[in-house]
Amino acid sequence: MGKIMVNNTHGKDDVERATLAFVIGNAALSSGQEATLLLTVDGVWVATKGYAAGLQAEGFAPLADVVQQFVTNGGVVWVCGACAKPRAITADHLIDGAQLVGAATAVEAMVNGAQTLSF
C-alpha cells in the first residue's frame, strides 16, 4: 500500500483547487492507498465546521460532500497548527476527523515515503 499526502492551500479563494485536493485523496483511498490531506495557509478553513457548506466548483460535487467522503473512507485531515493560530482556529473549530499538527508531523510523513502533491 502506498502513501500520499496532498497539500491544499485554498478555500473560498479557489474552490476548484480545494475540491481537487480532496478528489485526489478520495481516488487514492478508492484504490487502496493511504491518504492524508495537509491543509495549510487558507486551506485550514476547509476543516472548520460549516465552512465548506454551500461551496461548489463548477463540474464538481459540493466541497462539503467531497470532504465528508474523504473522512468517512478513512482519510486523514491534518491542519497546520502554525497556519491555524493567526486565524484563531482551535481544535474546537475543526470538523470530526481533522486534527491540528505541527510541521514535524508533515516532515516525518514525507521522510517515511509519502508521495506529495500540492494544490
BADRENGU-500119 format. One record per atom (N, C-alpha, C): residue number from 0; atom name; x, y negated, z. Coordinates in Angstrom, 3 decimals. Layout:
VEXDREN   k  a        X        Y        Z
VEXDREN NUM CA        X        Y        Z
...
% end
This chain:
VEXDREN   k  a        X        Y        Z
VEXDREN   0  N    0.842    1.175    0.000
VEXDREN   0 CA    0.000    0.000    0.000
VEXDREN   0  C    0.889   -1.240    0.000
VEXDREN   1  N    0.577   -2.174   -0.882
VEXDREN   1 CA    1.324   -3.419   -0.952
VEXDREN   1  C    0.727   -4.480   -0.051
VEXDREN   2  N    1.464   -5.555    0.117
VEXDREN   2 CA    1.006   -6.671    0.936
VEXDREN   2  C    1.138   -7.957    0.139
VEXDREN   3  N    0.065   -8.758    0.161
VEXDREN   3 CA    0.149  -10.072   -0.458
VEXDREN   3  C   -0.226  -11.132    0.575
VEXDREN   4  N    0.333  -12.307    0.387
VEXDREN   4 CA   -0.044  -13.454    1.196
VEXDREN   4  C   -0.302  -14.598    0.219
VEXDREN   5  N   -1.535  -15.084    0.224
VEXDREN   5 CA   -1.933  -16.162   -0.659
VEXDREN   5  C   -2.009  -17.436    0.174
VEXDREN   6  N   -1.289  -18.461   -0.275
VEXDREN   6 CA   -1.289  -19.752    0.408
VEXDREN   6  C   -2.273  -20.684   -0.288
VEXDREN   7  N   -3.204  -21.220    0.486
VEXDREN   7 CA   -4.161  -22.184   -0.043
VEXDREN   7  C   -3.988  -23.513    0.673
VEXDREN   8  N   -3.792  -24.575   -0.097
VEXDREN   8 CA   -3.621  -25.912    0.470
VEXDREN   8  C   -4.825  -26.805    0.190
VEXDREN   9  N   -5.897  -26.236   -0.357
VEXDREN   9 CA   -7.032  -27.053   -0.808
VEXDREN   9  C   -8.331  -26.730   -0.090
VEXDREN  10  N   -9.205  -27.717   -0.084
VEXDREN  10 CA  -10.557  -27.594    0.444
VEXDREN  10  C  -11.493  -28.318   -0.501
VEXDREN  11  N  -12.215  -29.309    0.029
VEXDREN  11 CA  -13.161  -30.077   -0.789
VEXDREN  11  C  -12.469  -30.837   -1.915
VEXDREN  12  N  -11.184  -31.119   -1.765
VEXDREN  12 CA  -10.455  -31.856   -2.799
VEXDREN  12  C  -10.329  -31.062   -4.090
VEXDREN  13  N  -10.343  -29.732   -3.995
VEXDREN  13 CA  -10.257  -28.881   -5.186
VEXDREN  13  C  -10.866  -27.517   -4.846
VEXDREN  14  N  -12.184  -27.470   -4.902
VEXDREN  14 CA  -12.925  -26.265   -4.502
VEXDREN  14  C  -12.556  -25.075   -5.381
VEXDREN  15  N  -12.247  -25.332   -6.638
VEXDREN  15 CA  -11.866  -24.234   -7.529
VEXDREN  15  C  -10.605  -23.537   -7.028
VEXDREN  16  N   -9.580  -24.297   -6.678
VEXDREN  16 CA   -8.341  -23.689   -6.166
VEXDREN  16  C   -8.584  -22.962   -4.849
VEXDREN  17  N   -9.361  -23.573   -3.967
VEXDREN  17 CA   -9.669  -22.929   -2.691
VEXDREN  17  C  -10.378  -21.600   -2.920
VEXDREN  18  N  -11.312  -21.597   -3.854
VEXDREN  18 CA  -12.055  -20.376   -4.164
VEXDREN  18  C  -11.147  -19.321   -4.786
VEXDREN  19  N  -10.316  -19.735   -5.735
VEXDREN  19 CA   -9.423  -18.784   -6.407
VEXDREN  19  C   -8.496  -18.068   -5.425
VEXDREN  20  N   -8.044  -18.762   -4.408
VEXDREN  20 CA   -7.186  -18.119   -3.412
VEXDREN  20  C   -7.904  -16.929   -2.779
VEXDREN  21  N   -9.166  -17.122   -2.438
VEXDREN  21 CA   -9.936  -16.033   -1.824
VEXDREN  21  C  -10.360  -14.986   -2.840
VEXDREN  22  N  -10.574  -15.373   -4.093
VEXDREN  22 CA  -10.866  -14.398   -5.153
VEXDREN  22  C   -9.681  -13.442   -5.302
VEXDREN  23  N   -8.472  -13.992   -5.326
VEXDREN  23 CA   -7.264  -13.153   -5.411
VEXDREN  23  C   -7.174  -12.238   -4.198
VEXDREN  24  N   -7.421  -12.804   -3.020
VEXDREN  24 CA   -7.396  -11.989   -1.800
VEXDREN  24  C   -8.401  -10.857   -1.849
VEXDREN  25  N   -9.604  -11.141   -2.325
VEXDREN  25 CA  -10.630  -10.098   -2.437
VEXDREN  25  C  -10.255   -9.043   -3.468
VEXDREN  26  N   -9.632   -9.464   -4.556
VEXDREN  26 CA   -9.185   -8.497   -5.566
VEXDREN  26  C   -8.131   -7.570   -4.983
VEXDREN  27  N   -7.231   -8.127   -4.187
VEXDREN  27 CA   -6.199   -7.306   -3.549
VEXDREN  27  C   -6.831   -6.280   -2.613
VEXDREN  28  N   -7.773   -6.726   -1.798
VEXDREN  28 CA   -8.433   -5.799   -0.873
VEXDREN  28  C   -9.179   -4.707   -1.632
VEXDREN  29  N   -9.840   -5.089   -2.721
VEXDREN  29 CA  -10.591   -4.114   -3.520
VEXDREN  29  C   -9.695   -3.057   -4.144
VEXDREN  30  N   -8.428   -3.417   -4.361
VEXDREN  30 CA   -7.501   -2.449   -4.949
VEXDREN  30  C   -6.656   -1.741   -3.887
VEXDREN  31  N   -7.071   -1.859   -2.625
VEXDREN  31 CA   -6.409   -1.119   -1.560
VEXDREN  31  C   -5.144   -1.756   -1.004
VEXDREN  32  N   -4.949   -3.033   -1.270
VEXDREN  32 CA   -3.766   -3.725   -0.770
VEXDREN  32  C   -4.118   -4.483    0.518
VEXDREN  33  N   -3.109   -4.807    1.303
VEXDREN  33 CA   -3.293   -5.671    2.466
VEXDREN  33  C   -3.240   -7.111    1.977
VEXDREN  34  N   -4.133   -7.948    2.496
VEXDREN  34 CA   -4.174   -9.333    2.036
VEXDREN  34  C   -4.324  -10.297    3.210
VEXDREN  35  N   -3.508  -11.344    3.154
VEXDREN  35 CA   -3.574  -12.420    4.127
VEXDREN  35  C   -3.727  -13.729    3.370
VEXDREN  36  N   -4.636  -14.573    3.847
VEXDREN  36 CA   -4.763  -15.925    3.323
VEXDREN  36  C   -4.103  -16.844    4.335
VEXDREN  37  N   -3.089  -17.577    3.902
VEXDREN  37 CA   -2.414  -18.559    4.741
VEXDREN  37  C   -2.941  -19.927    4.328
VEXDREN  38  N   -3.669  -20.574    5.218
VEXDREN  38 CA   -4.264  -21.871    4.937
VEXDREN  38  C   -3.384  -22.958    5.527
VEXDREN  39  N   -2.918  -23.856    4.647
VEXDREN  39 CA   -2.040  -24.942    5.075
VEXDREN  39  C   -2.580  -26.276    4.546
VEXDREN  40  N   -1.991  -27.364    5.017
VEXDREN  40 CA   -2.370  -28.718    4.622
VEXDREN  40  C   -3.899  -28.836    4.733
VEXDREN  41  N   -4.603  -29.354    3.717
VEXDREN  41 CA   -6.060  -29.493    3.810
VEXDREN  41  C   -6.801  -28.165    3.657
VEXDREN  42  N   -6.097  -27.119    3.294
VEXDREN  42 CA   -6.714  -25.795    3.230
VEXDREN  42  C   -7.190  -25.295    4.579
VEXDREN  43  N   -6.637  -25.817    5.665
VEXDREN  43 CA   -7.044  -25.369    7.002
VEXDREN  43  C   -8.528  -25.613    7.253
VEXDREN  44  N   -9.089  -26.633    6.594
VEXDREN  44 CA  -10.510  -26.938    6.784
VEXDREN  44  C  -11.403  -25.780    6.350
VEXDREN  45  N  -10.975  -24.990    5.373
VEXDREN  45 CA  -11.795  -23.894    4.853
VEXDREN  45  C  -12.135  -22.881    5.948
VEXDREN  46  N  -11.287  -22.756    6.939
VEXDREN  46 CA  -11.507  -21.784    8.020
VEXDREN  46  C  -12.284  -22.363    9.194
VEXDREN  47  N  -12.799  -23.592    9.051
VEXDREN  47 CA  -13.581  -24.155   10.149
VEXDREN  47  C  -15.064  -23.890    9.918
VEXDREN  48  N  -15.764  -23.706   11.010
VEXDREN  48 CA  -17.188  -23.363   10.965
VEXDREN  48  C  -17.985  -24.406   10.195
VEXDREN  49  N  -18.742  -23.942    9.210
VEXDREN  49 CA  -19.639  -24.788    8.442
VEXDREN  49  C  -19.002  -25.572    7.308
VEXDREN  50  N  -17.683  -25.629    7.246
VEXDREN  50 CA  -17.011  -26.447    6.234
VEXDREN  50  C  -17.327  -25.999    4.806
VEXDREN  51  N  -17.299  -24.709    4.555
VEXDREN  51 CA  -17.450  -24.201    3.189
VEXDREN  51  C  -18.900  -24.162    2.713
VEXDREN  52  N  -19.843  -24.370    3.624
VEXDREN  52 CA  -21.259  -24.324    3.244
VEXDREN  52  C  -21.549  -25.368    2.166
VEXDREN  53  N  -22.177  -24.920    1.091
VEXDREN  53 CA  -22.558  -25.822    0.019
VEXDREN  53  C  -21.467  -26.122   -0.994
VEXDREN  54  N  -20.260  -25.591   -0.783
VEXDREN  54 CA  -19.171  -25.825   -1.730
VEXDREN  54  C  -19.133  -24.692   -2.750
VEXDREN  55  N  -19.153  -25.056   -4.021
VEXDREN  55 CA  -19.121  -24.052   -5.078
VEXDREN  55  C  -18.504  -24.650   -6.329
VEXDREN  56  N  -17.457  -24.027   -6.797
VEXDREN  56 CA  -16.832  -24.430   -8.057
VEXDREN  56  C  -17.639  -23.834   -9.204
VEXDREN  57  N  -17.705  -24.561  -10.290
VEXDREN  57 CA  -18.455  -24.093  -11.448
VEXDREN  57  C  -17.924  -22.745  -11.927
VEXDREN  58  N  -18.830  -21.800  -12.100
VEXDREN  58 CA  -18.461  -20.479  -12.597
VEXDREN  58  C  -18.044  -19.489  -11.519
VEXDREN  59  N  -18.073  -19.924  -10.256
VEXDREN  59 CA  -17.650  -19.063   -9.150
VEXDREN  59  C  -18.770  -18.906   -8.135
VEXDREN  60  N  -18.674  -17.863   -7.338
VEXDREN  60 CA  -19.588  -17.689   -6.214
VEXDREN  60  C  -19.332  -18.810   -5.199
VEXDREN  61  N  -20.295  -19.106   -4.342
VEXDREN  61 CA  -20.082  -20.123   -3.320
VEXDREN  61  C  -18.853  -19.795   -2.458
VEXDREN  62  N  -18.095  -20.833   -2.109
VEXDREN  62 CA  -16.879  -20.632   -1.325
VEXDREN  62  C  -17.166  -19.905   -0.024
VEXDREN  63  N  -18.229  -20.260    0.663
VEXDREN  63 CA  -18.552  -19.605    1.941
VEXDREN  63  C  -18.741  -18.099    1.751
VEXDREN  64  N  -19.355  -17.701    0.644
VEXDREN  64 CA  -19.585  -16.271    0.373
VEXDREN  64  C  -18.270  -15.544    0.099
VEXDREN  65  N  -17.392  -16.176   -0.655
VEXDREN  65 CA  -16.115  -15.555   -1.007
VEXDREN  65  C  -15.247  -15.401    0.244
VEXDREN  66  N  -15.271  -16.412    1.107
VEXDREN  66 CA  -14.518  -16.344    2.370
VEXDREN  66  C  -15.087  -15.232    3.253
VEXDREN  67  N  -16.414  -15.182    3.394
VEXDREN  67 CA  -17.040  -14.168    4.230
VEXDREN  67  C  -16.747  -12.761    3.710
VEXDREN  68  N  -16.788  -12.574    2.394
VEXDREN  68 CA  -16.472  -11.278    1.800
VEXDREN  68  C  -15.045  -10.873    2.161
VEXDREN  69  N  -14.122  -11.818    2.093
VEXDREN  69 CA  -12.725  -11.539    2.409
VEXDREN  69  C  -12.578  -11.062    3.852
VEXDREN  70  N  -13.190  -11.766    4.766
VEXDREN  70 CA  -13.091  -11.404    6.186
VEXDREN  70  C  -13.788  -10.069    6.447
VEXDREN  71  N  -14.978   -9.898    5.892
VEXDREN  71 CA  -15.742   -8.662    6.086
VEXDREN  71  C  -14.979   -7.441    5.583
VEXDREN  72  N  -14.229   -7.609    4.498
VEXDREN  72 CA  -13.493   -6.495    3.905
VEXDREN  72  C  -12.118   -6.271    4.517
VEXDREN  73  N  -11.836   -6.961    5.613
VEXDREN  73 CA  -10.590   -6.709    6.334
VEXDREN  73  C   -9.448   -7.650    6.033
VEXDREN  74  N   -9.721   -8.721    5.288
VEXDREN  74 CA   -8.676   -9.699    5.018
VEXDREN  74  C   -8.327  -10.488    6.270
VEXDREN  75  N   -7.107  -10.942    6.326
VEXDREN  75 CA   -6.607  -11.713    7.464
VEXDREN  75  C   -6.530  -13.180    7.057
VEXDREN  76  N   -7.057  -14.066    7.905
VEXDREN  76 CA   -7.011  -15.502    7.640
VEXDREN  76  C   -6.131  -16.158    8.697
VEXDREN  77  N   -5.024  -16.709    8.237
VEXDREN  77 CA   -4.103  -17.447    9.114
VEXDREN  77  C   -4.250  -18.935    8.842
VEXDREN  78  N   -4.381  -19.702    9.904
VEXDREN  78 CA   -4.488  -21.149    9.818
VEXDREN  78  C   -3.206  -21.745   10.395
VEXDREN  79  N   -2.513  -22.525    9.603
VEXDREN  79 CA   -1.271  -23.146   10.035
VEXDREN  79  C   -1.527  -24.045   11.245
VEXDREN  80  N   -0.911  -23.694   12.365
VEXDREN  80 CA   -1.090  -24.470   13.583
VEXDREN  80  C   -0.561  -25.886   13.456
VEXDREN  81  N    0.572  -26.046   12.786
VEXDREN  81 CA    1.155  -27.379   12.603
VEXDREN  81  C    0.264  -28.251   11.720
VEXDREN  82  N   -0.463  -27.632   10.797
VEXDREN  82 CA   -1.369  -28.373    9.915
VEXDREN  82  C   -2.701  -28.669   10.612
VEXDREN  83  N   -3.126  -27.760   11.473
VEXDREN  83 CA   -4.393  -27.935   12.186
VEXDREN  83  C   -4.298  -29.036   13.242
VEXDREN  84  N   -3.161  -29.133   13.879
VEXDREN  84 CA   -3.006  -30.069   15.002
VEXDREN  84  C   -3.337  -31.513   14.639
VEXDREN  85  N   -2.754  -32.107   13.578
VEXDREN  85 CA   -3.086  -33.502   13.273
VEXDREN  85  C   -4.528  -33.694   12.801
VEXDREN  86  N   -5.211  -32.610   12.465
VEXDREN  86 CA   -6.602  -32.675   12.032
VEXDREN  86  C   -7.540  -32.361   13.192
VEXDREN  87  N   -6.967  -32.203   14.395
VEXDREN  87 CA   -7.720  -31.912   15.628
VEXDREN  87  C   -8.539  -30.627   15.515
VEXDREN  88  N   -8.014  -29.660   14.769
VEXDREN  88 CA   -8.667  -28.360   14.637
VEXDREN  88  C   -8.067  -27.425   15.674
VEXDREN  89  N   -8.940  -26.837   16.480
VEXDREN  89 CA   -8.508  -25.884   17.501
VEXDREN  89  C   -9.117  -24.519   17.185
VEXDREN  90  N   -8.724  -23.521   17.935
VEXDREN  90 CA   -9.253  -22.167   17.740
VEXDREN  90  C  -10.773  -22.142   17.867
VEXDREN  91  N  -11.348  -23.016   18.683
VEXDREN  91 CA  -12.801  -23.067   18.855
VEXDREN  91  C  -13.533  -23.490   17.588
VEXDREN  92  N  -12.842  -24.182   16.694
VEXDREN  92 CA  -13.450  -24.655   15.451
VEXDREN  92  C  -13.436  -23.609   14.340
VEXDREN  93  N  -12.681  -22.519   14.528
VEXDREN  93 CA  -12.457  -21.561   13.443
VEXDREN  93  C  -13.574  -20.535   13.292
VEXDREN  94  N  -13.759  -20.101   12.055
VEXDREN  94 CA  -14.711  -19.030   11.757
VEXDREN  94  C  -14.193  -17.730   12.367
VEXDREN  95  N  -15.106  -16.791   12.569
VEXDREN  95 CA  -14.701  -15.464   13.038
VEXDREN  95  C  -13.735  -14.864   12.024
VEXDREN  96  N  -12.674  -14.267   12.516
VEXDREN  96 CA  -11.686  -13.636   11.641
VEXDREN  96  C  -10.505  -14.516   11.311
VEXDREN  97  N  -10.555  -15.794   11.683
VEXDREN  97 CA   -9.435  -16.708   11.423
VEXDREN  97  C   -8.673  -16.953   12.716
VEXDREN  98  N   -7.354  -17.159   12.578
VEXDREN  98 CA   -6.537  -17.416   13.763
VEXDREN  98  C   -5.442  -18.422   13.456
VEXDREN  99  N   -5.120  -19.230   14.453
VEXDREN  99 CA   -4.015  -20.172   14.335
VEXDREN  99  C   -2.707  -19.418   14.435
VEXDREN 100  N   -1.753  -19.755   13.571
VEXDREN 100 CA   -0.436  -19.124   13.599
VEXDREN 100  C    0.640  -20.185   13.413
VEXDREN 101  N    1.823  -19.841   13.848
VEXDREN 101 CA    2.975  -20.701   13.633
VEXDREN 101  C    3.721  -20.294   12.376
VEXDREN 102  N    4.652  -21.138   11.985
VEXDREN 102 CA    5.431  -20.889   10.771
VEXDREN 102  C    6.189  -19.572   10.838
VEXDREN 103  N    6.648  -19.207   12.023
VEXDREN 103 CA    7.419  -17.970   12.166
VEXDREN 103  C    6.601  -16.750   11.748
VEXDREN 104  N    5.303  -16.787   11.966
VEXDREN 104 CA    4.437  -15.663   11.586
VEXDREN 104  C    4.430  -15.481   10.072
VEXDREN 105  N    4.305  -16.582    9.338
VEXDREN 105 CA    4.323  -16.514    7.873
VEXDREN 105  C    5.683  -16.072    7.364
VEXDREN 106  N    6.736  -16.602    7.944
VEXDREN 106 CA    8.093  -16.226    7.534
VEXDREN 106  C    8.309  -14.732    7.756
VEXDREN 107  N    7.860  -14.234    8.889
VEXDREN 107 CA    8.021  -12.808    9.189
VEXDREN 107  C    7.299  -11.946    8.150
VEXDREN 108  N    6.103  -12.348    7.758
VEXDREN 108 CA    5.357  -11.588    6.746
VEXDREN 108  C    6.112  -11.543    5.430
VEXDREN 109  N    6.698  -12.680    5.039
VEXDREN 109 CA    7.455  -12.717    3.774
VEXDREN 109  C    8.721  -11.877    3.866
VEXDREN 110  N    9.429  -11.973    4.975
VEXDREN 110 CA   10.654  -11.196    5.161
VEXDREN 110  C   10.350   -9.702    5.141
VEXDREN 111  N    9.153   -9.352    5.617
VEXDREN 111 CA    8.756   -7.949    5.653
VEXDREN 111  C    8.114   -7.476    4.349
VEXDREN 112  N    8.234   -8.277    3.290
VEXDREN 112 CA    7.860   -7.794    1.972
VEXDREN 112  C    6.567   -8.300    1.368
VEXDREN 113  N    5.846   -9.189    2.035
VEXDREN 113 CA    4.611   -9.694    1.433
VEXDREN 113  C    4.937  -10.495    0.170
VEXDREN 114  N    4.255  -10.165   -0.894
VEXDREN 114 CA    4.356  -10.933   -2.131
VEXDREN 114  C    3.502  -12.180   -1.949
VEXDREN 115  N    3.955  -13.317   -2.441
VEXDREN 115 CA    3.229  -14.554   -2.200
VEXDREN 115  C    2.756  -15.219   -3.492
VEXDREN 116  N    1.663  -15.949   -3.344
VEXDREN 116 CA    1.067  -16.712   -4.416
VEXDREN 116  C    0.466  -17.948   -3.783
VEXDREN 117  N    0.588  -19.094   -4.428
VEXDREN 117 CA    0.090  -20.335   -3.841
VEXDREN 117  C   -0.915  -21.031   -4.741
VEXDREN 118  N   -1.908  -21.638   -4.092
VEXDREN 118 CA   -2.916  -22.453   -4.780
VEXDREN 118  C   -2.957  -23.805   -4.116
% end
